[in-house]
Amino acid sequence: MHIKIENLNKIYKGGNYALKNLNLEIPNGMFGLLGPNGAGKSTLMRILVTLMKPSSGKVTVNEYDLAKNRREIRSMLGYLPQDFSFFSKLKTYEFLDYTARLAGMKNGAARRAAVDQMLEEVGLFEARDRNANKLSGGMKRRLGIAQALINDPKIIIVDEPTTGLDPEERIRFRNLLSTISSKDVIIILSTHIVGDISSTCDNMALLNQGKLAFAGSPEELIREAKGNVWLINATETEYLEINEKYPVISTIPSEGGWEVQVVADEINGYYGKQIEPNLEHAYVYFMENKLNQWTKA
Ligand code: ADP
């Protein structure tokens, strides 16, 4: 699978520019779309799942043009929106059976078998007779992913994947997605939480104010921040100064003061050393540093 986005623009009514001349290619595998709130992620997701049309520009999925072959592209899609909700009266298996029917699975016996298998895969088989509305937050999210996967989609789009999940459920959810990221499938995770994408994504893009700020692998983004992350041993007074001057990533109490991680080109006058950046450091570095310069340019 291959998605190509060319010169994509979306202007909402009132002149609000949500996407600005976006160019991006998404190959097979897990793809992280990262950016702060308002960056344009949901707008891009809604365009990709054919719920909304762009103002201009082109999207192609393999040989299909999104503007002309909506039906073909829809049949390849599985979508888990951020605010996924259930009909109040349906049991867990009834809900999944209903979505399978909507996805075009007409053969009753085959559909029921697929529903049972999917409930097993997401760990909801035991809960199949429970009212879908009464499931826990994590279980609802798993039922959401089950409905997105039931029709064997080639492109899976998940908006804000860990919203409302506790840490253990986050790991389960991530593992579930990794197991289905086979050779010819694209999984797009759209999120403002760096931790959602760090360990799992093969490729990623950073969106800011509707523009593409970075596209590449998480390792490449991390490499960009190399030499710009510091661990400073600071006294209480220094800490207050540092907090004013630099983006602080973390603070740990230490003997006689604080160990402060900051993103900066240099730390003139403070006692500290450079440390290896991780994705969170790189994200902050990019947002604080590069994008400020870039917005001014
Ligand atoms: P994200 O998902 O990254 O938080 P969105 O795609 O929701 O970003 O929003 C991008 C920009 O478009 C924001 O400035 C937002 O306020 C604006 N926007 C989103 N939806 C609409 C809408 N229906 N009408 C007008 N502006 C919108």
Boltz pocket constraint, residues with backbone or C-beta under 6 A from the ligand:
constraints:
  - pocket:
      binder: B
      contacts: [[A, 12], [A, 13], [A, 16], [A, 17], [A, 18], [A, 35], [A, 36], [A, 37], [A, 38], [A, 39], [A, 40], [A, 41], [A, 42], [A, 43], [A, 44]]
      max_distance: 6.0
